[in-house]
Amino acid sequence: MFETVARGLAQSGCADGARIIVEKPFGRDLASAQSLDSTLHSFFPESAIWRIDHFLGKEPVQNLLYFRFANSFLEPIWNSNHIASIQITLAESFGVEGRGRFYEEVGAIRDVVQNHMLQILVLLAMDAPVGNDPETMRDEKVRLFKAIKALTPADVVRGQFRGYRNEEGVAPDSHVETFAAVRLHIETWRWAGVPFYIRAGKRLPVTDTEVRVELKRPPQTVFHDSTPGPSNYFRFGLSPDVFISAGAHVKTPGEEMVGEEVELISRRHPGDEMMPYERLLRDAIRGEAALFARHDSVEEAWRVVDPVLGTATPLVQYDPGTWGPPEADRLIADAGGWHNPE
């Protein structure tokens, strides 16, 4: 369809001086993404191709970028010296909602991991751009994408909720995943040795999108609590609740030097801000490209997931209303386990 529409616009003269907006998915794998880019570039220059990922237009997702680079207190600790691991969870309590035929063509990795969740990871891990113009910002994102190691089967757990195969349009022997958990590594000086965990799934206990940045413990224990509790952390709620919080320890009242966990929360109640597609379509009309994916970042994202698409890894069943298959817990066991949104 993309080729037919682009060719028709070019032959009719409508492509002259125009911009074309392309909705995800941008291909099904690396090869098809490259083929799509080649096709579009035969009719439009890259500067006229606007690839929409509505996640990038969400206010709390943009706030990740702003919070990181507008606050000086984060930079000294935002590296492998102080961060132990980072988790990103996109949980949905609902199923495929009558879209079984569509979901059979994509699955969780193609549907949300390759695009939405890798885009969140990039905002969390990229270095500060040297300027605030759109191309400089996108250059820095691509640099980070190139540093992400391609996934291997050992880094991935795919699951399918029981009952999915009974959905209309779903094959009775379907091997499409409705849940995916992946472990990623970024080969840069800043992030060497820090695992990034991504988890997305349908028919989980809640609908919630959340980031948790787990900090390393102090190098030496000073107060000998019987239960020292978890390490410090930052938590970013992206949907439906929008908040930023920091987990800390404080002394409990009394004679003993023992502590308790507290969470310092900045919560925002959604107001009348623009919806993601409103913002992105407005930006496309104005020619503001910062929130749109460039062809090289799209291809790099496909490079990361390409080795584990399809049936490259086993598929395991999980019960609706749970947090996915137990194998996903073993994937993150060395980092202390998943922190489930509530």
N, C-alpha and C positions, 0 to 999 in steps of 0.2 A: 504494500500500500504506500509506503514512504516514497519508493521510487516512482510509482505511478503519479502520485500527487506532485512530487517535485518536478518530474518531467513535464507534466501538464502545465504547471505554473510557468516553467521556463518557455515552453513552446507558445504559450498565449501572450508572452511579454509581461506577465504579472510579476516575474522574478526580478525585473530590472529595478535596482535600487531598493529592493524589498528585504524584509526579514522573514525567515520561516521558523516557526515554533514547533518543536518535536517533543512529544510526550514520551516518557519512559514506558516500556523498556527499550533501551537503545541496543538492540540485538539480543541474542540468546546465549552467546558465548563470545570469546575473543575474536574468532574468525568472522562471525556474522556482524559484530560491531565494526570491525575494520572494513568489511564489505559495505555496510551501511554508510559509514563515513566517506568511503570512496565514491559511492553513488551520489550522496548529497553534495560533495565537493565538485562534482562534475557540473552541477547546476548553480550552486551558491558558494561564495567564499566562506571560510570559517567564521569571519566576523558577522555574517548574516544568518548563521545557524544558531538557534537558541534552544538548548535542550533543557526542558523543565523537569526538575525533581521537586515536587511541592514541599518536601521536608525542609529544603533549604529556605523556603519562604516563611517557615514557622517562627514566630517571635521568640520562643524560648530556645530554639536551635541557634538563632542569630545571637542570642544573649550569651551562649557558650563562648563564642568568639570574642564578644565585647568584654565579658568578665575576665577572660584570660589576659587580654592585652591592655585593659584599662586600669588594672590594679597591680601595683609594683610588688605587693607582698607575695604574690604567687610565684614569680619567676625564680627566686632562689631555691624553691623546693620542687619545682615542676620538672623533675628529671629522675633518673635512675638512682641517684643518691638518697632520695627521700620517698619515692613512690614505689610501693611493692607490686601493685597490679591495678588494672582498670577493668571494670565490668560495664557492659552496656546491655540492657535488657529491654526488649520490645515484646510485651506480653499482650495477648488478646484473649478474652474470655469466650469469644464467639468462634464459630467455625467458618466455613467457606460461604455461608449465606446465599446458597443457591448458585454460586459461581463455580461449581465443581468442574465444568468443562474448561473454563479458563484456568483454574488452578492446576489442572492436570498438565498444562503447558508450561507452568513456571515452577511452582514449589517455593518453599520459604527462602532458599538461598538466592534464587533469581528475583523473587518478589521484593524482598526487603534487605537482605544482607549485602548483596553486591552494590546497592545504591544507597538507601537511606542510612543504613548502619555504618557502612564504611565512610560515608560523608560525615557522620557524627564523630567517628574515630579521628578523621583528619582534622576536624576543628579542635579536638582535644590535644592532638599530638604535634601539629605543625608548629614551626618556628614563626616568629613575628615577621611579617612581610616588610620589606624595606620602604614601602610606600603604601598609600591607601587607594591607588587606582586599581580598577578591576583586574587588569592583566597581571600586575604585580602580585595581587592576592591569589589569583589562579595559578601563577607560576609556583608560588610557595606550596599550594595544595598538591600540585603535580610532583614537586620534589619529595614530599612526604609519601605520596602514593608509591613512587618508585622505590622507596626504602622498605615497603612492606613485603615480607617474604611471601611467596606463593604458598597457599595451603597444601598440606599433604593429608592423606587419609587418616593419619594418626592425630591430626589436629581437629577432626570433625566428628560430630555425632549427629546423625539424622534420625528423626522420629516421625511417626504417623499416629494420630489419635485413633483409637478404636472407634469404628463407626464411620470413618471417612469414606471407606470403600462402598458404603451404602448410599452416599450422596448421589443425586442425579448428575449424570455426565462423567462420573468417576469410574474408571476401569475396575472390575472386580478383583484384579490382581495388581492394582496400582502400586508402584514403588516411588511415588512422589512424596516428598517430605512435607509435613505440616509443621515441623519443628526442626530447628537447626541450632547447634551450639558449636562455636569454633574458637580456636585459640590462635592468636596472631602474634607475630614478633616483628618489630621494626628495627632495621639495621642502621641505626644512627648512634652518634655519640651520646645523645640525650637519653635514648630509650633502650640501649643495649641491656638485655637481661630482664626487661620488664614485660611480663605477659599481658596481652590485651584479650579479654574474653567477650564474645558477643553471643547473645542468646535471643532467639525469636521463635515464637510459636503460637499456634491457635489452640483454643479450648484449654487454656491455662486458667488458674484460679481467678485472676484479675485482668483488667485491661489497663495497662500502665507502661509508660516508656520512661526509663530512668538510667542515669549514669552514676556509678560509684567509683570514686578514686580512693584506693586504700593506701594509706601512708605506712611507712615502716615504723616499727616500734623504736622507742629511745634506745640508745646503745647500751645503757646500763640501768638496772632496776634500782631505784632509790627507796621507794616505799613498798614494803613487802605485804601487799594485799593478798589475801587468800585466793581471790579471784580477780586478777588484774584487768579483765575485760578486753574488749576488742581494741585494735589500734585506732588511731585517729583517721578521719576520712572526710572527704567532701562528697556531697550527694546533690545531683542535679535532677529535679523532676521536670520532665519535658511535656508530658501529657498523661492524663487529663489535668492533674495538679501541676502547677508551675511554681517551683521553689528552688532555692539554693540553700543548702545546710552544711554545717560543719559539725562533726562529732568530736567531742572532747571529754576529758575526765576532770572532775572537781572533787574537792574533799567533802565528805559528808559531815554534818554537824556532830560534835562530840569530841571526846578525848583522844580517840584512836585516829591514827593517820591512815585512814582508809578512804577510798574514793568511790564515786558513782559516775555513771555515764550521763552526759547531757548532750542535747543537740541544739545548736543555735541555728534558727531558721529565718530566712527571708522569704516570705510567701507573697505571690502576686495573684490577685484575683483577675481573671480575664476581663478586660473592658471592651472598648469599641475599636480595638486595633483591627487592621485589615486582615482578611482571611489570606492564607498562603497564595492561592491562585490569583486573587485580586492584586496582591503585591507584585507577583511575578509578571503578570500580564501588563501591569502599569510600567514596570521596569523595562520590559521588552519594547513597549511603545516609546519610552523615553531613551532607549539605547543604553541602559545601565546594566552591564553584563555580570556584575560581581556574584550574583546568586545563581548563575546558570553554569552548567557543567560544560567544560571544553572537551574536545574530542580526545586529547591525550589523557586526561584524567579518567574519562569513561573507559578507555582501552586499558589503562593501568588497573582499574578496579576489576575488569574482567580477567586480566592476567592473574590477579590474586586468587580468584575463586575457580578459574577454569579447570585446574586439575581435579577438583572434587565435585564437578557437576554430574548430574545424572545418577547412575548406579555405581559410581567409583567407590562409594563407601556403603556399608551395610545399612539397612533400614530396620529400626526397632519400634515396636508398638508401645504406646503409653495410654493410660486411662485419661479420659476427659476430666478436667478439674484438678489435675495434678500438675507439677512443674516439669513435666516431660519425663523421658526415660532415665533410669538410674545411671546409665552410661555417661550422661552429661555431667553428673556429679563427680564421677571419677576423672573426667577431663580437667576439672578445676580443683581437685583435692589438694594438690600441693600449695595452692594459694588460699586455702582455708574455706573453700566452698562458696556457693552462690549466696548472695544476699537478696532474698526475694522481696519485691515491693509489696506493700500492704495497702 
